[in-house]
Amino acid sequence: MNKEIKVGVLGAGSMGSGIAQIAATQEHQVVLVDLNDDALAKAEASLKKILARLVEKEKINEATSKSIIGRIKFSNNVNDFNDCGIVIEAIIEKLEVKQQVFTQLEKIVNDDCILASNTSSLSIASIASACEKSDRVIGIHFFNPAPLMPLVEIIPAVQTTEETKNTARALIDSWKKVTVLTKDTPGFIVNRVARPFYGEALKIYEEGIADFATIDWAMKELGGFRMGPFTLMDYIGNDVNYTVTETVFGAFYYDPRYRPSFTQKRHKEAGWFGRKNGRGFFDYSEGAEKPEPNKDEQLGAEIVNRIVVMLINEAADALFLNIATREDIDLAMTKGVNYPCGLLEWADEIGLEEVLLRLEFLHAEFGDDRYRPSVLLRRLVRDNKTFY
Ligand SMILES: NC(=O)c1ccc[n+]([C@@H]2O[C@H](COP(=O)([O-])OP(=O)(O)OC[C@H]3O[C@@H](n4cnc5c(N)ncnc54)[C@H](O)[C@@H]3O)[C@@H](O)[C@H]2O)c1
């Protein structure tokens, strides 16, 4: 039944073409629209290359590869969305542009077509407000690369109906993705809760406690994270990561917990974006020497403890403010950014009293509101309870 829904994707960039690939693999007819013909040609070529690699690795056969690409119509005409059951927008991250596009889309599609946005940082309510029938607008946030990352955040706006929410979620579940439900607040779950992974690592560096390589070594080898924060920022791009941090900071009315770092700002200003241009926190040019970390276990543990309690505090606060359920908060961080363990589960393991103690120490030491412990954490400790 589900497969009969024709899926429209607007924007054939890295996210849009990934989403089109998923939907076509799940046997939907797909229309992938981009106004830029070069982007369309690039998306088609790159998709063919990805499918050829999957055939080579014997993940799919030649016939399946052909039928996947055959189900995607590459088009530069938004009118081709006219018979879609859902259109997922993945264009440039600018509110005015997205609003214009949603107003235009509404005139093309049927009344029961769901209009979704893959935005990372804009409010779904503000995008929905561009539509007359705003109750069919929802956020469906994939992670990069979309075909490989299992998590999808489902974000109903205040205007969204239960029916839109349930239909959208059921559809993405049927694509074998892990969906979590989140409130329409800055950063949703992942991009909010993960802020200290970058911010606290940068602060530890700025205080002269350790260098990039040592912080990365500690988080990877002792903390069990897939990548150290500086390697990850270089991978995401310091331009992109810094902008997200700045956006989230503003969106939270300048709460010091989300304060951006001058170190990253200067790297961005210098054009040291990371892997994509050969230089970020680390040097990726040919023959460049990799800096050696200081493998002092005590120092490493101090670094991991500080970043992890800040992450836990953020997760606790998200739960306190009903951004999502405790299960979805933990799932989001393990499936969206590969954390070794859910943060609330991790907090129970460390012991909430210990987590609170470490935060209170930082709060007293710095006198900075950035370190204020979440009210929920205090209450659980007071009542001798745990998250699970
Ligand atoms: N890149 C990521 O890691 C990531 C992750 C999750 C969500 N997102 C979000 O997904 C969206 C797309 O990001 P991306 O990285 O794929 O961008 P991108 O720059 O790779 O692709 C955007 C595409 O949209 C096209 N486009 C721009 N305006 C258009 C319009 N009016 N009509 C039709 N096509 C138009 C461009 O030609 C381009 O091909 C953004 O909202 C972004 O915040 C990105």
The ligand as an SDF file (V2000), in Angstrom:
LIG
                    3D

 44 48  0  0  0  0  0  0  0  0999 V2000
   24.4850   18.2760    4.4700 N   0  0  0  0  0  0  0  0  0  0  0  0
   24.0940   17.7800    5.6370 C   0  0  0  0  0  0  0  0  0  0  0  0
   24.8760   17.1990    6.3920 O   0  0  0  0  0  0  0  0  0  0  0  0
   22.6590   17.8980    6.0510 C   0  0  0  0  0  0  0  0  0  0  0  0
   22.1370   17.0110    7.0000 C   0  0  0  0  0  0  0  0  0  0  0  0
   20.7770   17.0860    7.3370 C   0  0  0  0  0  0  0  0  0  0  0  0
   19.9850   18.0780    6.7670 C   0  0  0  0  0  0  0  0  0  0  0  0
   20.5190   18.9640    5.8780 N   0  0  0  0  0  0  0  0  0  0  0  0
   19.6240   19.9790    5.2690 C   0  0  0  0  0  0  0  0  0  0  0  0
   19.2300   19.5230    3.9760 O   0  0  0  0  0  0  0  0  0  0  0  0
   19.0620   20.6240    3.1090 C   0  0  0  0  0  0  0  0  0  0  0  0
   19.9350   20.4520    1.8770 C   0  0  0  0  0  0  0  0  0  0  0  0
   21.2750   20.3330    2.2680 O   0  0  0  0  0  0  0  0  0  0  0  0
   22.4040   19.7500    1.2890 P   0  0  0  0  0  0  0  0  0  0  0  0
   23.6300   19.5940    2.1000 O   0  0  0  0  0  0  0  0  0  0  0  0
   21.8800   18.5820    0.5060 O   0  0  0  0  0  0  0  0  0  0  0  0
   22.5910   21.0000    0.2980 O   0  0  0  0  0  0  0  0  0  0  0  0
   23.2840   21.0540   -1.1300 P   0  0  0  0  0  0  0  0  0  0  0  0
   23.8290   22.4150   -1.2750 O   0  0  0  0  0  0  0  0  0  0  0  0
   24.1610   19.8650   -1.3510 O   0  0  0  0  0  0  0  0  0  0  0  0
   22.0320   20.8830   -2.1450 O   0  0  0  0  0  0  0  0  0  0  0  0
   20.9980   21.8030   -2.2710 C   0  0  0  0  0  0  0  0  0  0  0  0
   20.4020   21.6650   -3.6830 C   0  0  0  0  0  0  0  0  0  0  0  0
   19.2100   22.4430   -3.7430 O   0  0  0  0  0  0  0  0  0  0  0  0
   19.1510   23.0710   -5.0110 C   0  0  0  0  0  0  0  0  0  0  0  0
   18.2590   24.2250   -4.8870 N   0  0  0  0  0  0  0  0  0  0  0  0
   18.4980   25.3890   -4.2660 C   0  0  0  0  0  0  0  0  0  0  0  0
   17.4110   26.1750   -4.3350 N   0  0  0  0  0  0  0  0  0  0  0  0
   16.4640   25.4870   -5.0170 C   0  0  0  0  0  0  0  0  0  0  0  0
   15.1310   25.7460   -5.3920 C   0  0  0  0  0  0  0  0  0  0  0  0
   14.5340   26.8900   -5.0860 N   0  0  0  0  0  0  0  0  0  0  0  0
   14.4560   24.7990   -6.0610 N   0  0  0  0  0  0  0  0  0  0  0  0
   15.0400   23.6210   -6.3970 C   0  0  0  0  0  0  0  0  0  0  0  0
   16.3090   23.3030   -6.0470 N   0  0  0  0  0  0  0  0  0  0  0  0
   17.0010   24.2330   -5.3750 C   0  0  0  0  0  0  0  0  0  0  0  0
   20.5830   23.3920   -5.3630 C   0  0  0  0  0  0  0  0  0  0  0  0
   20.7460   23.5160   -6.7590 O   0  0  0  0  0  0  0  0  0  0  0  0
   21.3280   22.1920   -4.7960 C   0  0  0  0  0  0  0  0  0  0  0  0
   21.4570   21.1760   -5.7690 O   0  0  0  0  0  0  0  0  0  0  0  0
   19.3460   21.8730    3.9460 C   0  0  0  0  0  0  0  0  0  0  0  0
   18.1230   22.3540    4.4700 O   0  0  0  0  0  0  0  0  0  0  0  0
   20.2290   21.3410    5.0610 C   0  0  0  0  0  0  0  0  0  0  0  0
   20.1360   22.1120    6.2210 O   0  0  0  0  0  0  0  0  0  0  0  0
   21.8260   18.8790    5.4900 C   0  0  0  0  0  0  0  0  0  0  0  0
  1  2  1  0
  2  3  2  0
  2  4  1  0
  4  5  1  0
  4 44  2  0
  5  6  2  0
  6  7  1  0
  7  8  2  0
  8  9  1  0
  8 44  1  0
  9 10  1  0
  9 42  1  0
 10 11  1  0
 11 12  1  0
 11 40  1  0
 12 13  1  0
 13 14  1  0
 14 15  2  0
 14 16  1  0
 14 17  1  0
 17 18  1  0
 18 19  2  0
 18 20  1  0
 18 21  1  0
 21 22  1  0
 22 23  1  0
 23 24  1  0
 23 38  1  0
 24 25  1  0
 25 26  1  0
 25 36  1  0
 26 27  1  0
 26 35  1  0
 27 28  2  0
 28 29  1  0
 29 30  1  0
 29 35  2  0
 30 31  1  0
 30 32  2  0
 32 33  1  0
 33 34  2  0
 34 35  1  0
 36 37  1  0
 36 38  1  0
 38 39  1  0
 40 41  1  0
 40 42  1  0
 42 43  1  0
M  CHG  2   8   1  16  -1
M  END
$$$$
